[in-house]
């Protein structure tokens, strides 16, 4: 079995490069809904996930069809 690096469950970065402690999240008005394309959802960290970590009142969703 290959060696797996420990990762942060919040930002999905390697634990040694995690920056969650440096993120100063804030509440915003209006609330944001961040929709991720499946390709971005597979990446360890993308702009959508990073934005979600910075906005306390955001919702994060992934997929292709957001009509519902």
Order of alpha helices (4+ residues) and beta strands (2+ residues): beta-alpha-alpha-beta
